[in-house]
Amino acid sequence: MLSVLRQKPGFYSHLWKLALPIILQNLITTSLGFVDTFMVGLLGNDQLSAVTAANTPIFLVQVIIFGLMSGLTVLVSQYWGRGDAESINRVMGVAAYAGLTVSGAAALVLLLFPTQVMALVTDNARLIELGAPYVRIVGVSYVFNALSSVYVGMQRSTENPGFGMKVFAASMLLNTCLNYCLIFGNLGAPRLEIVGAAAATLASRVVEFLIVLVYALRSRRVPLIPGALLHPGRAMVKSAVVYAGPVIVNESLWGLGTAMMTAIMGHMAISADMLAAYAIMGNIDKFSTVACFGVAGATAVIVGKRIGERAEQEEVYSVSCCLLAVSFLLGLVIGAALAVLLPTVFIPVLYPLFHLTDTARQAAVDMCLVYIVTMPLKSFDISNITGVLRAGGDARMAAVLDLGPLWLVAVPMTALTGLVLDAPVALVCLSIYSECLCKMPLGILRLRSRKWINDVTVQKGD
C-alpha cells in the first residue's frame, strides 16, 4: 500500500486543494442537519423519532439529487479536461431537467398524501401525526435544492469546489437562525415546533437557489450558454443515460434500500427507540464521512480529468490506487477518533442531550461500536465507487458493487433480526452495517481488472 503513495511533487497539495472545500461544504451541510436534529430532539424523544421517519422519503429525493451530481461529475470532469464548455452546459441541462422532474413529482406526492407516505415508514400513529405536516413542507424545498445542486456539482467538477462551500455556508446560517426562531418561538416568532423546522429548511433552500442563480448569470469561468443549457440535444441525453443514468439508478435504489431499513426499524416493537438512536447515529455518520466524501469528490475530478487528458492506462490506475490508499488510511484515523469519543463524549455528554430512553441509548452505543469497526472499509468503498469507478465511466459495475451487498445482505439481515427473530439490539445493529464487509473485496477485484477505465468523451473522428 505504501509504495503507491509515492507521487509527483504537488500531487497531494492539489488533492487537498480540491478535497478541503468539499469537506467544508459537506461539514456545513451536515451541521445543518445536526442542528435540525438537535433542536427537534430538545422537544422530546417522539418528536425526534417523527422527524427521522419523515426524513426517510425526503432522503430518497436527496440521494437521487446526489446521483445527479455524481453522474454530472462523470461527464463534466472529462469535458473539463478537454476544455469543452458547450458540452458542460448540455450536461447541466440534462441534469436540471431530470432534477426538476424527480423533485417536482416527489413534492407533489408529499404535499397531497403526507399521512399515507408516513404510514409506509412507521405504523406508530403518534409519529405519523407529528411527521405529516413536516414532510409536506420539506418536500417542496428540494425542488429548489435540485437546481442548486446541479450547478454546484458542475463547479465542483471543474475544480471550483469552494463555490459550493460558500453557498451552503450561507444556507446553513440562515437555517440555524430560523430554526431557533420558529421551533421554539424566539425573537417574537410563533412557536411552531416541528413545522417550524420544516419552514426554516424551505426558506434556506430558496435563498440558496437565489444565490446560485445570481452567481451563474454573472460567472464567466464556465459561462452559461442558454442554447446548449435549455436544448441539450439527443446525443447528450443519450450520453447521460449511458454514463450518468446508472449512477442515478444506483443512488435511487441505494436510498430505497436505506429507507427500507428505516422502515424495518419503524415497525419494530421498540420503533421509537430505534428510530431515535438511528437519527443520532445518522448524524455521527455524516460528520465522520465528510472527509471521506471530500477525498472521493477530489478523486472523481482527478481521475476523470486524467482520462479526459488521454493519460496512459497505467498512470490512471496508479493514481487511483494511491487515492484509495489515502481513503483507507483516512478511515482508520476516523475510526480511532470515534473509538476515543464514544466513552468520553458520546455516552456521557451527547446522548443525554436528546433525553433518550435507556433502550434508545443502548441502541445508539451498539450502532456506534459496529460503525467504528467498519469505518476503514466504508471510507475505501466511498472513494472506489463514487470516485474511481464512476469517474472512469464504469457506473454500471459501481452500481452492482454498491447495491448487491445492500439488498442481498443488509436489508434481509436487518428484517430477519429486527422483525422475525426479535434479536438483541446489538445483532440488529450489526445487520444494518453488514454491507461494508462485502463491498471492499469485490471493489478491489474490479479495480485491478482496469476494465473501468473508459474515455466517455470519445466521439467519431477522434
C-alpha positions in Angstrom: 0.0 0.0 0.0 2.7 2.5 1.0 4.5 2.2 -2.4 1.6 3.6 -4.3 1.6 6.6 -2.1 4.7 7.9 -3.8 3.5 10.5 -6.4 5.0 13.5 -8.2 5.6 16.7 -6.2 2.5 18.8 -5.9 0.1 15.8 -6.2 -1.0 15.9 -2.6 -1.3 19.7 -2.4 -3.6 19.5 -5.5 -5.6 16.7 -3.9 -6.2 18.6 -0.7 -6.9 21.8 -2.6 -9.8 20.0 -4.2 -10.8 18.0 -1.2 -10.8 20.6 1.6 -13.5 22.8 0.1 -15.7 19.7 -0.5 -15.0 18.6 3.1 -16.0 22.0 4.4 -19.1 22.1 2.2 -20.2 18.6 3.5 -19.4 19.7 7.0 -21.6 22.7 6.7 -24.4 20.7 5.2 -24.1 18.0 7.9 -24.0 20.7 10.6 -27.3 22.0 9.2 -28.8 18.5 9.6 -27.4 18.1 13.1 -28.8 21.5 14.1 -32.2 20.3 13.0 -31.8 17.0 14.8 -30.5 18.7 18.0 -33.2 21.4 18.2 -36.0 19.0 17.4 -34.5 16.5 19.8 -34.9 19.0 22.6 -38.7 18.8 22.1 -38.7 15.1 23.1 -38.0 11.5 22.0 -41.2 11.3 20.0 -40.6 14.5 18.0 -37.1 13.3 17.1 -38.4 9.9 16.0 -41.1 11.6 14.0 -38.7 13.8 12.1 -36.4 10.8 11.5 -39.4 8.9 10.0 -40.5 11.9 8.0 -37.0 12.4 6.5 -37.0 8.9 5.1 -38.9 9.8 1.9 -37.1 13.1 1.8 -33.8 11.1 1.9 -34.8 9.3 -1.3 -35.1 12.6 -3.1 -31.7 13.7 -1.6 -29.9 10.6 -2.9 -31.4 11.0 -6.3 -30.1 14.6 -6.4 -26.8 13.3 -5.2 -26.9 10.8 -8.0 -27.4 13.6 -10.5 -24.4 15.4 -9.1 -22.3 12.2 -9.2 -23.5 11.5 -12.8 -22.7 15.1 -13.7 -19.1 14.5 -12.4 -18.6 11.5 -14.7 -19.1 13.7 -17.8 -18.2 17.2 -16.7 -14.8 16.3 -15.3 -13.8 14.7 -18.6 -15.2 17.5 -20.7 -13.4 19.9 -18.4 -10.1 18.1 -19.3 -10.9 18.8 -22.9 -11.9 22.4 -22.4 -15.4 21.9 -23.8 -17.7 24.5 -22.2 -20.6 23.9 -24.5 -20.8 20.2 -23.7 -20.6 21.1 -20.0 -23.7 23.3 -20.4 -25.5 20.5 -22.2 -24.8 18.1 -19.4 -26.1 20.6 -16.9 -29.3 20.9 -19.0 -30.0 17.2 -18.9 -29.3 17.1 -15.1 -31.5 20.1 -14.5 -34.5 18.7 -16.4 -34.1 15.3 -14.6 -33.7 17.0 -11.2 -36.9 19.1 -11.7 -38.9 16.1 -12.8 -37.9 14.0 -9.8 -38.1 16.7 -7.1 -41.3 18.1 -8.5 -43.1 14.7 -8.6 -41.9 14.0 -5.1 -43.0 17.4 -3.8 -46.5 16.8 -5.2 -46.9 13.4 -3.7 -45.7 14.6 -0.3 -47.9 17.6 -0.4 -51.1 15.7 -1.3 -50.5 12.4 0.6 -48.3 13.1 3.7 -50.1 10.8 6.1 -50.1 7.9 3.6 -46.4 8.4 2.9 -45.6 8.4 6.7 -47.6 5.2 7.1 -45.2 3.5 4.8 -42.3 4.2 7.1 -43.9 3.6 10.5 -47.1 2.2 12.0 -46.8 4.4 15.1 -49.9 6.7 15.0 -48.2 9.3 17.1 -45.2 9.6 14.9 -47.4 9.8 11.8 -49.4 12.6 13.3 -46.3 14.6 14.2 -44.4 14.0 11.0 -47.1 14.6 8.3 -47.0 18.4 8.4 -43.2 18.4 8.4 -42.9 16.2 5.3 -45.4 18.3 3.3 -43.3 21.5 3.6 -39.8 20.0 3.3 -40.7 18.2 0.1 -41.2 21.5 -1.7 -37.7 22.7 -0.6 -36.0 20.1 -2.7 -37.3 21.5 -6.0 -35.0 24.5 -5.3 -32.2 22.3 -4.0 -32.2 20.1 -7.1 -31.3 23.1 -9.4 -28.8 24.5 -6.9 -27.1 21.1 -6.6 -26.7 20.6 -10.3 -24.9 23.9 -10.7 -22.7 23.4 -7.5 -21.9 19.9 -8.9 -20.7 21.4 -12.2 -18.5 23.9 -10.4 -17.0 21.2 -8.2 -16.3 19.0 -11.3 -14.5 21.9 -12.9 -12.1 22.3 -10.0 -14.0 25.1 -8.2 -15.3 23.3 -5.1 -15.1 26.4 -3.0 -18.3 27.8 -4.5 -20.5 25.1 -3.0 -18.9 25.6 0.4 -19.8 29.3 0.4 -23.4 28.7 -0.9 -24.2 26.0 1.7 -22.5 28.0 4.5 -25.0 30.8 3.8 -27.8 28.3 3.7 -26.8 26.7 7.0 -26.5 30.0 8.9 -30.0 31.1 7.7 -31.5 27.7 8.6 -30.0 27.7 12.0 -31.3 31.2 12.8 -34.8 30.4 11.5 -34.8 27.1 13.5 -34.0 29.0 16.7 -36.9 31.4 16.0 -39.6 29.1 14.6 -39.1 25.9 16.5 -39.1 27.5 20.0 -40.9 30.8 19.3 -37.9 33.1 20.0 -37.4 36.7 18.9 -41.1 37.3 18.5 -41.7 34.4 16.1 -44.5 31.9 16.6 -43.7 28.6 18.3 -44.2 26.1 15.5 -42.0 23.2 16.8 -41.6 20.5 14.0 -43.4 22.6 11.5 -41.0 25.5 12.3 -38.1 23.2 11.4 -39.7 22.4 8.0 -40.4 26.1 7.3 -36.8 27.0 8.1 -35.5 24.4 5.7 -37.7 25.6 2.9 -36.7 29.2 3.4 -33.0 28.4 3.4 -33.3 26.3 0.2 -35.0 29.2 -1.6 -32.2 31.6 -0.6 -29.6 29.0 -1.6 -31.2 28.8 -5.1 -31.2 32.6 -5.5 -27.5 32.9 -4.6 -26.7 30.2 -7.2 -28.9 31.9 -9.8 -27.2 35.3 -9.4 -23.7 33.8 -9.5 -24.5 31.6 -12.5 -25.8 34.6 -14.5 -22.6 36.6 -13.8 -19.9 34.0 -13.9 -17.5 33.9 -16.8 -15.4 30.9 -15.6 -17.8 28.4 -17.2 -20.3 30.8 -18.9 -23.9 29.8 -19.3 -24.8 29.0 -22.9 -28.6 29.2 -23.0 -29.0 27.4 -26.2 -26.9 24.4 -25.0 -28.4 24.5 -21.5 -32.1 24.6 -22.5 -31.7 22.4 -25.5 -29.0 19.8 -24.6 -29.7 17.6 -27.6 -30.4 13.9 -28.1 -26.7 13.0 -28.3 -26.1 14.4 -24.9 -29.2 12.9 -23.4 -28.1 9.5 -24.8 -24.6 10.0 -23.3 -26.1 11.0 -20.0 -28.3 7.9 -20.0 -25.4 5.6 -20.8 -22.9 7.1 -18.3 -24.9 9.1 -15.7 -28.1 7.0 -15.8 -26.7 4.0 -13.9 -25.4 6.4 -11.2 -28.8 7.9 -10.7 -30.4 4.4 -10.6 -27.7 3.3 -8.3 -28.3 6.2 -5.8 -32.1 5.8 -6.1 -32.0 2.1 -5.3 -29.4 2.6 -2.6 -31.6 5.3 -1.0 -34.6 2.9 -1.2 -32.6 0.2 0.5 -31.6 2.6 3.3 -35.2 3.7 3.6 -36.3 0.1 3.8 -34.0 -0.4 6.8 -35.5 2.7 8.4 -39.0 1.3 7.8 -38.0 -2.0 9.3 -36.9 -0.2 12.5 -40.1 1.8 12.3 -42.1 -1.4 12.5 -40.1 -3.0 15.4 -41.7 -3.3 18.8 -39.2 -0.6 20.1 -39.7 1.6 17.0 -39.5 4.9 18.7 -36.3 4.0 20.5 -34.6 2.5 17.4 -35.5 5.5 15.2 -34.2 8.0 17.8 -30.9 6.1 18.1 -30.7 5.8 14.3 -31.2 9.5 13.9 -28.3 10.3 16.2 -26.1 7.7 14.6 -27.0 9.1 11.2 -25.6 12.5 12.2 -22.4 10.9 13.6 -22.1 9.0 10.3 -22.5 12.2 8.3 -19.9 14.0 10.4 -17.5 11.1 10.2 -17.7 10.7 6.5 -17.4 14.4 5.4 -13.6 13.9 4.9 -14.2 10.6 3.1 -16.7 12.2 0.6 -14.3 15.1 0.3 -11.5 12.8 -0.8 -13.9 10.8 -3.0 -15.0 14.0 -4.7 -11.5 15.1 -5.4 -10.7 11.6 -6.6 -13.5 11.7 -9.2 -12.2 15.1 -10.5 -8.5 14.0 -10.6 -9.2 10.6 -12.2 -11.8 11.9 -14.6 -9.6 14.7 -15.8 -6.6 12.4 -16.3 -8.8 10.2 -18.5 -10.1 13.2 -20.4 -6.5 14.3 -21.0 -5.8 10.9 -22.5 -3.3 9.8 -19.9 -1.8 6.2 -20.1 -3.9 3.5 -18.6 -1.3 2.5 -16.0 -0.9 6.1 -14.9 -4.6 6.3 -14.3 -4.5 3.0 -12.4 -1.5 4.1 -10.3 -3.1 7.4 -9.3 -6.4 5.7 -8.4 -4.6 3.1 -6.2 -2.8 6.0 -4.4 -6.1 7.8 -3.8 -7.8 4.7 -2.5 -4.9 4.0 -0.1 -5.3 7.6 1.2 -9.0 6.9 1.7 -8.4 3.6 3.6 -5.8 5.3 5.9 -8.2 8.2 6.5 -10.9 5.7 7.6 -8.5 4.1 10.1 -7.8 7.6 11.6 -11.6 8.4 11.8 -12.4 5.0 13.4 -9.7 5.5 16.0 -11.0 9.0 16.8 -14.6 7.6 17.2 -13.3 4.9 19.5 -12.0 7.6 21.8 -15.1 9.9 21.5 -17.6 7.1 22.3 -16.8 6.7 26.0 -15.5 10.3 26.6 -18.1 12.4 24.7 -20.9 10.5 23.1 -22.1 8.4 26.1 -21.6 11.0 28.9 -22.4 14.2 27.0 -24.0 13.8 23.6 -26.6 11.1 24.2 -28.1 12.6 27.4 -28.8 15.9 25.4 -31.5 14.1 23.5 -33.4 12.7 26.5 -33.1 9.2 25.2 -34.7 6.2 27.0 -32.3 3.5 28.3 -33.2 1.3 25.3 -32.5 4.0 22.8 -29.2 4.9 24.5 -28.0 1.3 24.4 -29.0 1.0 20.7 -27.0 4.2 19.9 -24.0 2.7 21.7 -24.3 -0.6 19.8 -24.7 1.1 16.5 -21.6 3.2 17.1 -19.4 0.2 18.1 -20.2 -1.6 14.9 -19.7 1.6 12.9 -16.2 2.1 14.3 -15.1 -1.4 13.2 -16.4 -0.9 9.6 -15.2 2.7 9.1 -11.9 2.0 7.2 -13.8 -0.3 4.8 -16.6 2.3 4.4 -14.0 5.0 3.5 -12.4 2.9 0.9 -15.8 2.0 -0.7 -16.9 5.6 -0.9 -13.8 6.6 -2.9 -13.7 3.5 -5.0 -17.4 3.5 -6.0 -18.3 7.3 -6.1 -14.8 8.4 -7.1 -12.7 6.0 -9.1 -15.2 3.7 -10.9 -17.7 6.4 -11.7 -15.1 8.8 -13.0 -13.8 6.0 -15.2 -17.2 5.6 -16.8 -17.8 2.3 -15.1 -21.1 3.3 -13.5 -22.8 0.0 -14.1 -20.3 -2.1 -12.1 -20.2 0.6 -9.5 -23.9 0.2 -9.1 -23.6 -3.6 -8.8 -20.9 -3.2 -6.1 -23.0 -0.7 -4.2 -26.4 -2.3 -4.4 -25.6 -6.0 -4.2 -24.4 -6.1 -0.6 -27.1 -3.7 0.5 -30.1 -5.5 -1.0 -28.8 -9.1 -0.8 -27.2 -8.9 2.7 -28.0 -5.8 4.8 -31.8 -5.4 4.1 -32.6 -9.1 4.5 -30.5 -9.5 7.6 -32.0 -6.4 9.3 -35.5 -7.6 8.5 -34.7 -11.1 9.8 -33.1 -9.9 13.1 -35.4 -7.0 13.7 -38.8 -8.3 12.7 -38.7 -12.1 12.6 -36.3 -13.2 15.2 -36.7 -10.2 17.6 -33.0 -10.5 18.1 -30.9 -8.4 20.6 -30.4 -4.8 19.5 -26.7 -5.4 19.0 -27.3 -8.1 16.4 -29.8 -5.8 14.6 -27.1 -3.1 14.5 -24.6 -5.5 13.1 -27.1 -6.4 10.3 -27.6 -2.7 9.5 -23.9 -2.2 8.7 -23.2 -5.7 7.3 -22.9 -4.5 3.7 -19.5 -2.9 4.4 -18.0 -6.4 4.9 -18.8 -7.4 1.3 -18.0 -4.3 -0.8 -14.3 -3.8 -0.4 -13.1 -7.3 -1.6 -15.4 -7.1 -4.7 -14.3 -3.5 -5.3 -10.6 -4.4 -5.3 -11.2 -7.2 -7.9 -12.8 -4.7 -10.2 -10.1 -2.1 -9.6 -7.3 -4.5 -10.5 -9.1 -5.5 -13.8 -8.6 -2.0 -15.3 -11.8 -2.6 -17.2 -13.3 0.5 -15.5 -11.0 3.0 -17.4 -13.2 4.5 -20.2 -13.0 7.8 -22.0 -16.6 8.9 -22.2 -15.9 12.0 -24.3 -14.6 10.0 -27.3 -16.6 10.9 -30.4 -16.5 9.7 -34.0 -13.4 11.1 -35.8 -11.4 11.4 -32.6 
